[in-house]
Each structure stands twice: as C-alpha cells, then as structure tokens.
Amino acid sequence: MLAYNHGPYIAQAIQSILDQKTDLDYELVIGEDCSTDNTRAVITSFKERYPEKIRVIENTTNVGMHENFLRTLFSCRGKYLCLCEGDDYWVNPNKLDIQYQFLEANPDYVLVCGNHKKYYQNTGRFDRGDAPSVNDHDIAFEKLIRFNCITTATIMFRNVLKREDFTPDFFSIISCDWYTYMKLLGHGKIRYLNNVFAVYRINEGSINGRTNRLTIAKKEMGFMELVKKGELVNLDDSKKKALEQSMLLKQYDIANGHALNGNKKEAFKLSIDTFRSAPWSSASLKDFARTTLLTINPGFFQAIRNVKRALRNM
C-alpha cells in the first residue's frame, strides 16, 4: 500500500485489508512517503494495534510515487503480492483466498485481477466498474496496450520481478502499475474474474479536469513509445500490429484532449492526420467521426453518459 496525504481515507483502506477472512499468512507493507497531513499518525496507530500484520516503510524524505512504489514493492516478502493505494479499499472479504486459490491451481498465470466499483469523492456517488455481463476472461497484450484496463486494487500476482526489471525509463512513465503488468506478461498469462474486489476512489475535479485529460493522454502515448522499444515485453508481429493500432487510437485521445481544452484547430489537424495514416476501415471512420463530434461539441458525450447514468438510477 502506497500512502501520501491519504489522511481522510487511509484508515478505511487499512481496515479493509485487516477484514480479510482467511487463514493465509499475510502482512500489509505500507510505503509512507512523508505525508504533510495525518496519514503517518493514522498508520502508526494501526501498526501499534496490529504489529504482527503491519510493516511500515517510512521514507525520511519525500521520494515521489515511482521510487516509493519500488521501495515498497521490493520490501515485500510473500509468494504472492497485492496492491491497494491508500485512498482505495477492498470490499470482498474473501479476495485473498479466491485469488490465492486461482494462482495455486493455475501455474501458467502470473496475475489475477477483477471487477471494482467506482466512488466519486466529490459527489458521494458509487458507480459500477465493468458490467455484470462481463465474463471471466484472459487479458492479452492486445487489450492491455490499448489502455490500462486492470484496476490496481483488484490484483494479485506472483512475486517474480526484480529491481533491475525497472529501467530508468520507469521514472518517466505515468503509471507504475501499467509498466508492472507489461513486465509480468513475460512471466505468464493474466486472468480477469468478474468478482467485485475493491472500490476505486475518484476525485472528479482532478481526474476529469480538461487540461489533465490532455496531459494524461500524452503521457500514455509516451508509455506506448517506451513499449515500442521492446524492452518491457517481447514484440512479435502480432503485438507490433496491436501496438501500432493502439498508438493511432491514442492520437485520437490526444485530439480529444485538445478539443476539451478548446483547441479546435489543433484537434481537427491531429484527427485528420491520424485518419490519413490509418488503414481504411469502418473502425477508423468511427474513431474519426467521434473525435470530430467531440471537437465540435466537447460536452456531447458527457451529456450522453449523464443520461445513461440517470436511467440506471431510476
């Protein structure tokens, strides 16, 4: 568990781990990165009550998300590892047992993940993650490279990675977990189980900020360019094709970001250039049309989502 200025949430996160109904021998390793609020005090209180279950990595200076991730990850000693950010929490008390049993029975799998709920902090509203109709399935490279489709708080994976697996490029990427999943693909398959394991907390103000949308899309493109080097995962012809397609789609995401920022000229230029470079298909025409519509009316798709949400809640 990584913790930095998670004072309002960290107690719920820690308690959700301690509430697991299991006979497995496990420990909670918390990387506390010199928070400026009461996060460390809350963690210390739990550690004093559960010294046999909780171990804290206390940085003496703020080292940042990436280094804190690595320090905490490689302080873990278990056969299997799970991640839960300090502002998320688990909701399935059988999470550890379910995932442990799956990995024990399926040695060709390196990671198992699952469904989640979203909690919008600013409105106090819960929303579903993946639809109940989504079946258990494998997550292959082709899906994982399109977007980070794995919710961190739902995972369990084999403790097979080494510190040297994380090159200096790791410190420039947007998502520690996405990089980790790519590395794990070299050790086995990934399985999705449609069990709701966790709650992912979203601060709407920061996640949906218009400038933030563009920044995130550009950083995700940077990650794809890193994958293209072939250092994270071996790229055969099939993977190269999937990566190229994902990079084209990410260009549209960047165009969408420009549109949301009111940069219509840049959005149109980027979407047209992307469409021209893509093989002709109904899918590429659909992507182009969607980006064009978003450029003309940035609020269109959000309005559609609001209507769908209202209908679900009726």
N, C-alpha and C positions, 0 to 999 in steps of 0.2 A: 504494500500500500504506500503510495506516494502522498505526502501531505505538505501543503504550503498554503497558509492562510485559509484553512478549511474549518475555522473555528465553529461556525454555525452548523456544520454538517458532520464533523469527524466522529462525534460520539455515536451517531446513528450508523455510520459506516463500520466502526469497530464492533459495535454490539451485534450487527448483522452477521459478522464472521463468528463471533463467540456463540451465537444462537444455533450454529450448525448441529444437527442431530446425527452424530457419527461416533464410531469407536476408533476412527483413524487417528493416528498420532500426527498432529499438525501444529505449526506455530504461525503466528502473524508477525511478519517483519515489516516494520514501518520506517520509511525513509523520511525524516522530518527535516525540511530544508530551511531552517532559521526563519520560521514564520514571524510576522510582526504583530499577529493577533494572539489569541489564547490557545491556538492549536496545540503547541507543545505542552501546555499545562493540562489540557484535556487528555492527551496521550499519556502523560506521566501518571495521571490519576488512574487510568485503566491499567497501566503497567504495574502499579503498586498493588492493585487488586488481583491481577492475573499474571504474576511474574513467570509462571511456568508456560504460559501461552504466548506472551507478547515480548518481542525483542525490538529495540528501537535503535536505528542508525541515526545518530544526532550529528548533523554537519555543524562544524564550528563557524563556517561562513556559508552564505548562500551560494550554492554551486550551480543552480539552474536545473531545469527539467531534465535535460539529457544526461548529465553527469549523475544526478540524483537517481535517475532510473537505473543506470548501470551499477552504481554502488549498492543499491538496494537489491537489484536482481541477483548480483553475484555474491551477496551475503546470505542468500537462501540456500538451505542445505537439503531440501526434500527431494524425493524421487520425482515428484510432480509439483508444478508451480501454478499458482493462480494470481491474477492481478485484480485489484479493486482500488480505483482512485479514491482519495479521501472525501470526495463530495458525491460519490455514488454509494450504493449499498445493495446487498443481496436480499432477495425475498423468498428464495426457496431453501428451506432448512435442510433439504436433502441434496443440495448441489454437490458437495464434496463426494458423497457416496455414489451418486449417479455417474458422475464423470470419472471417478476413480475406477469404478467397475467397467465402464466402457473402455478405457485405455488399457486396463489389465487384460481384457478379453480380446483386444484388437491391436496387436503389436505393430501392425503396419500403419497405424495412425499416430501422429505426433501431437495433435492438438484437437480438442473438442470444445465447441462453443455452443451458444444457444440464443434463445429469444430474450427479450427485455421489455420493459415499459419505459416510456419517456416521462419525465416530470419537469414541467416548465415552472421554474422557480418564481418568476415574476408574476405568474397568474395563479399558481397553486393548482394547475390542471395536469392530470395524467392523460397520456395518450398511448395507444398500443405501439409496439415496435413492429415486428413482422406480423402479417395477418395470420389468424389461427389456421388458415387453409394451407400455409406453407408446410410442406412435408420435410422430414429428416432428409438431408442430402449432403453430398460431399461439396466442399468449396475448393474448386480448382484455381489454378493461376489465372485463367481467363476471366474469372469473376473477381478475384481478389485484386487484380491490377486495375480494373475499371474504377473501383473506389474501395475505401476501407470498409468492407461490409461486415466486419466482425466487431461486436460490442465488447470492449475490453473486460468489463466486469463479469462477463459470462464465461470466460475461458478457463481451461486447464490444459497444461502442456508438459511434455517430458523435459526434464532438466538436462538438456543436451548441448546447449550453447556455451561458448567460451567468450571471454572478454575480447579476444583477438578477432572474433567474428564481427565486431563492431568497428569499422574503419573510421578514420577521421571524418569522412563524409556524413556519418551518422549525426554529427552535431549540427549539420545544416538543414536537416530534413524536418518536416512539420510534425510527423507523428512517430513517436518511439515504437508504438505497438505495430504499426503497419510495416515498418522495417523489420521488426522481430518476426512477424508472420512470414515474410518473404524468406528470411533466413531459415525458419523452421520447415518450409516446404522442401528444403534439401534433405530433410530427415524423415519425411513421411507425409501421409495424407492428413487432410483437415476435415472434420465431420461437424455438421450443424445438427443439433437436436432441437426440435420445436417445443422446448420446455422454457417457461419464463423463469430465468435465474436471477435477474437483477433489475435495478432501476438506474437509468442513466439520467442524471440531472442536467438540465439545460437552462442556461441563463439567456433568455431570449434577446436581451439587449445587446449582448456581445456576439452571440452565435449568428444572429440574423442581421447584424449591422451591415450596411451596404458596402462600406469600404472593406470590412472584414471579409466579406464574400469574395471579393476580387483578390485580396491578399492570399486567402486560403487556396483559391484555385491556382494561383501562380506557384505557390509552394508545392502543391500537389503535382503540378507539371514538373517541377524540379525533382521531385521524388521519382517520377516516371523516367526522367532523363538519367537519373542515377541507376535505376534498374536496367536501362538500356545498355549500360556499360558491361552488364553480365557478371557483376561481382556479387550481387545479392542472391541470384538464382541462375542456374544454367539455362540459357535460352536456345531452344531448338527452333525450327522454322515455324511451328505452330504457335509457340509462345511469342516469337517475334511479331507474327501477324496480329496476335491479340493485343500486344503492346502498342503497335502502330495504330490500331483502331482505337484503343483507349486514349492515346495521345491526341488523336483527332477530336474525339468527344470532349476531351479536357479543354481543347481550344474553344469549343462552344461554351464551356463553363466559364472560361475567362471572358469571352464575349458577353455572356450573361452578366458577369460582374461589372463590366463596363456599362452595360445598359442600366443596371440598377443604380449606378453612380451618375447616370445622366450623360454619359459619354457616348451618345448615339452614333456619332461619326466613326469612332474607334470600334464600337461594337459591330456596326454594319461591315466595315472593312475586314475585320478579323473573321466574321462569319462567312463572308463571300470568299475570302482567300481559302478558308478551311474547306468550304463546299467544292471549290475548284480542284483542290488537291485530293479529294476523297473519291474513291471508285463510285461510279453512278449506281445508286440503289434506292429503293423506297425508304430504307432506314436513313440514308444520308439526306434525302429530301425532307424527311420528317424532322430531323435534327435542325436542318437549316430553317425550316418553317417555324419551328418552336422558338428558336433564337431570334428570328425576325419579329415574331409576335411579341416576345418579351422586350425587345428593343423599342418597339412602338408603344407598348403599354406595360411598363415594368410591374404593375400591380396585378396583372391579369391572372397569373397562375396562383398567386397568394389568395386572390378572391375565390378562385375555384376550390382551393384547399379549405378555406373557411366555410364554404357552403357544404362541402363533404363532411367536415367535422361537425357542423351543426346538425346535419341529417343523422349522423351516427349517434348523436347525443339525444335525439328526440325520443 
